[in-house]
């Protein structure tokens, strides 16, 4: 996957790269992390937004031999990547109206999350992830449970898609909408998201998920709580509000850049 990502970045193939895959950090060498981070840095320089799934097995992740070990998922753990966790969405069966969410942890899986042993806590997380030395996952979340699955078209038919892989693809679509609305790339998303979470717009733009756990099989998970947590991150988006705010903030940045020039 390193070569595929490198090719996509070097050839500037898209505004957003969605990565619905991952494995435990312990599977890879220090050299691999250095190489992959360099690719992600090039993506950031080109203002390509990177999104990745935090995993579907709670505080554990699959290793190279398919077994589960405690830890977080890579590439989602890289600070240049926006890690997407999962929730269980509740909506009106007739109207589809939003009724609330809880952190995903049920028979179908659990939101991946925890703290990296490879990457240090980034500056953008410092105020909201106290008492930790490693980068916290996830950054955000979206519906992932089988009880609120996504309808996807593939191989000439339709089927149900669940998990943080589906949530990641949806978040990539949200970023693409914001790129389209603003007529340019947003680039790295994390600093903006954490800035929003510390401002007055937080409750308007993101649903703060405060209940639910990511316990999966024998692996004790984390619990959702107010503000950031290792189950749902900063929460799930009100898409219209988020796209509007990202577009407005980026327009403001452009005006500031033009003034300074």
C-alpha positions as CSV (number, residue, x, y, z in Angstrom):
1,X,0.0,0.0,0.0
2,X,3.0,2.3,0.5
3,X,3.8,2.2,-3.2
4,X,0.1,2.8,-4.1
5,X,-0.1,5.8,-1.8
6,X,3.2,7.1,-3.0
7,X,2.1,6.9,-6.6
8,X,-1.2,8.7,-5.9
9,X,0.6,11.5,-4.2
10,X,3.5,11.9,-6.6
11,X,1.1,12.0,-9.6
12,X,-1.4,14.3,-7.7
13,X,-4.3,12.0,-8.5
14,X,-6.9,13.5,-6.2
15,X,-7.8,16.1,-3.7
16,X,-8.6,13.5,-1.0
17,X,-7.0,10.1,-0.3
18,X,-9.3,7.7,1.5
19,X,-7.6,4.8,3.2
20,X,-10.0,2.1,4.4
21,X,-7.4,-0.3,5.6
22,X,-4.9,-0.6,8.4
23,X,-3.0,-2.8,10.8
24,X,-1.3,-2.7,14.2
25,X,1.6,-0.3,14.5
26,X,3.7,-3.2,15.8
27,X,3.6,-4.8,12.3
28,X,5.9,-2.3,10.7
29,X,9.5,-1.2,11.1
30,X,10.8,2.3,12.0
31,X,12.1,2.6,8.4
32,X,8.6,1.9,7.0
33,X,7.1,4.6,9.2
34,X,9.7,7.1,8.1
35,X,9.0,6.4,4.4
36,X,5.3,6.5,4.8
37,X,5.4,9.8,6.8
38,X,7.5,11.3,4.1
39,X,4.8,10.5,1.5
40,X,2.2,12.0,3.8
41,X,4.3,15.1,4.2
42,X,4.4,15.4,0.4
43,X,0.6,15.1,0.3
44,X,0.3,17.9,2.9
45,X,2.6,20.1,0.9
46,X,0.3,19.5,-2.1
47,X,-2.8,20.2,0.1
48,X,-4.1,16.7,-0.4
49,X,-6.3,15.6,2.5
50,X,-5.5,12.2,4.0
51,X,-8.3,10.2,5.7
52,X,-8.0,6.7,7.3
53,X,-10.0,4.2,9.2
54,X,-9.2,3.7,12.9
55,X,-10.2,0.1,12.8
56,X,-13.2,-2.1,13.7
57,X,-11.9,-4.0,16.7
58,X,-11.8,-1.4,19.5
59,X,-8.6,-1.0,21.5
60,X,-7.0,-3.9,19.6
61,X,-5.8,-4.2,16.0
62,X,-5.0,-7.0,13.6
63,X,-1.3,-7.9,13.3
64,X,0.4,-9.3,10.2
65,X,-0.6,-12.9,11.1
66,X,-4.3,-11.9,11.6
67,X,-4.3,-12.1,15.4
68,X,-5.4,-9.2,17.6
69,X,-3.1,-7.2,19.8
70,X,-3.7,-4.1,21.9
71,X,-2.8,-1.0,20.0
72,X,-3.9,1.5,17.4
73,X,-4.1,1.2,13.6
74,X,-1.6,2.6,11.1
75,X,-1.9,4.6,8.8
76,X,-4.6,6.3,10.8
77,X,-2.1,6.9,13.7
78,X,0.1,9.3,11.6
79,X,-0.7,12.9,12.8
80,X,-0.9,14.0,9.1
81,X,-3.9,11.7,8.7
82,X,-7.4,12.3,9.9
83,X,-8.4,9.1,11.8
84,X,-12.1,8.1,11.5
85,X,-13.8,6.1,14.3
86,X,-17.3,4.8,14.5
87,X,-20.7,5.3,16.2
88,X,-24.0,3.6,16.3
89,X,-26.5,6.0,14.7
90,X,-30.1,6.3,15.8
91,X,-32.6,7.8,13.3
92,X,-36.3,8.0,12.8
93,X,-37.4,4.9,10.7
94,X,-39.9,7.0,8.7
95,X,-38.3,10.4,8.2
96,X,-34.6,9.6,8.7
97,X,-34.4,12.4,11.2
98,X,-31.3,12.4,13.5
99,X,-32.0,11.1,17.0
100,X,-28.6,10.6,18.4
101,X,-25.5,8.4,18.5
102,X,-23.4,6.4,20.9
103,X,-19.8,5.2,20.5
104,X,-19.7,2.0,18.4
105,X,-19.1,-1.2,20.4
106,X,-21.5,-4.1,19.7
107,X,-21.7,-7.5,18.1
108,X,-20.7,-6.2,14.7
109,X,-17.5,-4.5,15.9
110,X,-16.1,-1.6,17.8
111,X,-14.5,1.8,17.0
112,X,-10.8,1.6,16.8
113,X,-8.9,4.0,19.1
114,X,-6.2,4.5,21.7
115,X,-2.8,6.1,21.7
116,X,0.1,5.7,19.4
117,X,3.5,4.2,20.5
118,X,5.1,5.6,17.3
119,X,3.9,9.2,17.1
120,X,4.1,11.7,19.9
121,X,1.0,13.7,20.9
122,X,0.7,16.4,18.2
123,X,0.4,20.1,19.1
124,X,-3.1,20.3,17.7
125,X,-4.3,17.7,20.3
126,X,-2.4,19.0,23.3
127,X,-5.3,21.0,24.8
128,X,-8.0,18.3,24.4
129,X,-6.0,15.1,25.1
130,X,-4.3,15.8,28.5
131,X,-2.1,13.4,30.3
132,X,-1.0,11.4,27.2
133,X,2.3,11.3,25.4
134,X,1.2,9.5,22.3
135,X,-1.0,10.7,19.4
136,X,-4.7,9.9,20.2
137,X,-7.1,8.2,17.8
138,X,-9.6,8.7,16.4
139,X,-10.0,12.4,15.4
140,X,-13.6,12.1,14.3
141,X,-16.3,9.5,13.8
142,X,-19.4,8.5,11.8
143,X,-22.0,5.8,11.8
144,X,-20.3,2.3,11.5
145,X,-22.5,-0.2,13.2
146,X,-24.5,-2.8,11.3
147,X,-27.6,-1.3,12.9
148,X,-27.1,1.8,10.7
149,X,-25.2,0.5,7.7
150,X,-24.5,2.4,4.4
151,X,-25.9,1.3,1.1
152,X,-23.0,0.9,-1.4
153,X,-22.9,0.1,-5.1
154,X,-20.3,-2.4,-6.2
155,X,-19.9,-5.1,-8.9
156,X,-23.2,-4.2,-10.6
157,X,-25.3,-4.4,-7.5
158,X,-26.0,-2.9,-4.1
159,X,-25.0,-4.1,-0.6
160,X,-24.6,-2.9,2.9
161,X,-21.3,-1.5,4.0
162,X,-20.4,-1.1,7.7
163,X,-17.4,-0.3,9.9
164,X,-14.9,2.6,10.0
165,X,-14.0,1.8,6.4
166,X,-17.4,3.0,5.3
167,X,-17.2,6.0,7.7
168,X,-13.8,6.9,6.2
169,X,-15.2,7.0,2.7
170,X,-18.0,9.2,3.8
171,X,-15.7,11.6,5.5
172,X,-13.6,11.7,2.3
173,X,-16.8,12.7,0.5
174,X,-17.5,15.4,3.0
175,X,-14.0,16.9,2.4
176,X,-14.6,16.7,-1.3
177,X,-17.8,18.7,-0.9
178,X,-15.9,21.3,1.0
179,X,-13.1,21.4,-1.6
180,X,-15.8,21.8,-4.3
181,X,-17.6,24.6,-2.4
182,X,-14.4,26.5,-1.8
183,X,-12.9,25.8,-5.3
184,X,-9.7,24.6,-3.8
185,X,-8.2,21.9,-1.6
186,X,-8.5,22.1,2.2
187,X,-5.3,20.1,2.7
188,X,-4.5,18.9,6.2
189,X,-7.8,18.7,8.2
190,X,-6.7,18.0,11.8
191,X,-5.6,21.5,12.9
192,X,-8.9,22.9,11.7
193,X,-11.0,20.3,13.4
194,X,-9.3,20.7,16.8
195,X,-9.5,24.5,16.5
196,X,-13.3,24.2,15.9
197,X,-13.6,21.9,18.9
198,X,-12.1,24.6,21.1
199,X,-14.4,27.3,19.8
200,X,-18.0,28.5,20.0
201,X,-19.0,26.6,16.8
202,X,-18.2,23.2,18.2
203,X,-21.8,22.2,19.2
204,X,-23.1,23.5,15.9
205,X,-20.6,21.8,13.6
206,X,-20.0,18.5,15.4
207,X,-22.1,16.1,17.5
208,X,-20.2,15.5,20.7
209,X,-20.8,11.8,21.5
210,X,-20.7,11.2,25.3
211,X,-21.8,7.6,25.8
212,X,-20.8,4.2,24.5
213,X,-17.7,2.0,24.8
214,X,-15.3,0.4,22.3
215,X,-14.9,-2.9,24.2
216,X,-14.5,-5.8,21.7
217,X,-14.4,-9.4,22.7
218,X,-11.8,-9.8,25.5
219,X,-10.2,-6.4,24.9
220,X,-11.5,-3.7,27.3
221,X,-12.1,-0.6,25.3
222,X,-12.4,3.1,26.1
223,X,-15.5,5.1,27.0
224,X,-17.0,8.1,25.2
225,X,-17.1,11.3,27.2
226,X,-17.5,15.0,26.6
227,X,-15.0,16.6,24.2
228,X,-12.4,14.3,22.6
229,X,-12.3,10.6,23.5
230,X,-10.6,7.5,22.2
231,X,-13.9,6.1,20.8
232,X,-15.4,8.9,18.7
233,X,-12.7,11.6,18.7
234,X,-14.3,15.0,18.5
235,X,-17.6,13.5,17.3
236,X,-19.6,13.3,14.1
237,X,-20.3,16.1,11.7
238,X,-23.4,18.1,10.8
239,X,-22.2,18.0,7.2
240,X,-23.9,21.2,6.0
241,X,-22.6,23.2,8.9
242,X,-19.1,21.8,8.7
243,X,-18.7,22.4,5.0
244,X,-20.0,25.9,5.4
245,X,-17.6,26.7,8.2
246,X,-14.6,25.1,6.5
247,X,-15.3,27.1,3.4
248,X,-15.7,30.3,5.3
249,X,-12.5,29.8,7.4
250,X,-10.5,28.9,4.3
251,X,-11.8,32.0,2.5
252,X,-10.7,34.1,5.5
253,X,-7.2,32.5,5.3
254,X,-6.9,33.4,1.6
255,X,-7.9,37.0,2.3
256,X,-5.3,37.2,5.1
257,X,-2.6,35.8,2.8
258,X,-3.4,38.3,0.1
259,X,-3.3,41.2,2.5
260,X,0.1,40.1,3.9
261,X,1.5,39.9,0.3
